[in-house]
């Protein structure tokens, strides 16, 4: 225990890098997911084709290969060397954004056709329809899967230690090499990964709950903040699945 | 021959007075199924027309074509002396573009069988969002109008409620207020009471009677509520297999139907307790 407490600052530095990678990667992934996900629902073939190419390309490349490419290959091609952390964020964002785009597309398509017909009857334009009706309803549908992707991205960020970024995994690895305390060194990063994940999950559930409230779906069991530690119940159109 | 292939010569719309809506030889097919079969009829401004007939006879399709939710397969729909399903190009007509439809359909509103209120908005927002964003109505004015309309449909106290907190009948009355907020010249009512519990039907029909009496909105109404049809409509069209089997004033259609198809339809509807 003393071992960990003495080295806590190092662990916290590593954790901070992991958090930065996760937040940065998620922010980029979110923007990409929204843009390409919405493009994937447009009737015209061109935006749809662009969205498909993005999704298929970046979903198919391992995050690690993408990071290597950003850090080692891109400078050779362009002459510019991105900061390592920034390159890692871009790589993670591109990769997870491709998954997210599919989530966005599917959620938009899952908004009932009758809702879209009501927007036609009120003569809303395409962008008004998206902004006022379709996206707010699709949002509640996206969030549970987005929650998974946030955690996936956080875990995928562990590969950055292979390009020399000192994240939570790298701290444990360095510690192990320096002291030979393999077991304890990794327990430290286990715990911190777990705690970080819990914070992100908590945040996502908060968003999910708010989104469901907005759609008039009551949160059963009411619930103070502690209720958020339980997963959201599956909400169906006709009510809450028991 | 579908109109998309060759622009056809623009015919002049109907003759009796100045009709607001004209269906000129309209055909609608879904795949191999012909839903509307060379349909011709017109509706005068301010006229209230009820469409009756067995299910699958094409009544709802007529409303959906007018709301631009479907496209005609053949023929042309005219509204206010201008092509509606099509637009003019040179001497002829070509199928309407999305922007043309958007400009033309603003005079038309629709109330759906399943209400289709937006669950992500309060009752107030359901009513004001379209006027504010589509018509550019100032927010204060839209709010005042929403209050007025919700008062009209008897839901003045529910303005800040959420749609899911309302009964089906209340939701449908909000949907009527929402449609009226867009100041339509033409209001399409698609089986607006069919999804309601029997005890909620009267409230919705009362609101529509009031709208019929106090405005000059042209109404096309698909309904199985024969007494409502008799009360509010100027004319009843009996549909069967995508064509008009019989038409006339409500007294005649309900009191003294000429066609066997009308008689048997009315018998079956009345037997079912409508």
Interface residues (C-beta under 8 A of the other chain):
Chain A: X114 X115 X117 X118 X120 X121 X122 X123 X124 X125 X128 X132 X133 X136 X137 X214 X215 X216 X217
Chain B: X67 X68 X69 X102 X105 X106 X108 X109 X110 X112 X114 X116 X117 X118 X119 X120 X121 X129 X130 X133 X134 X162 X163 X164 X165 X178 X179 X182
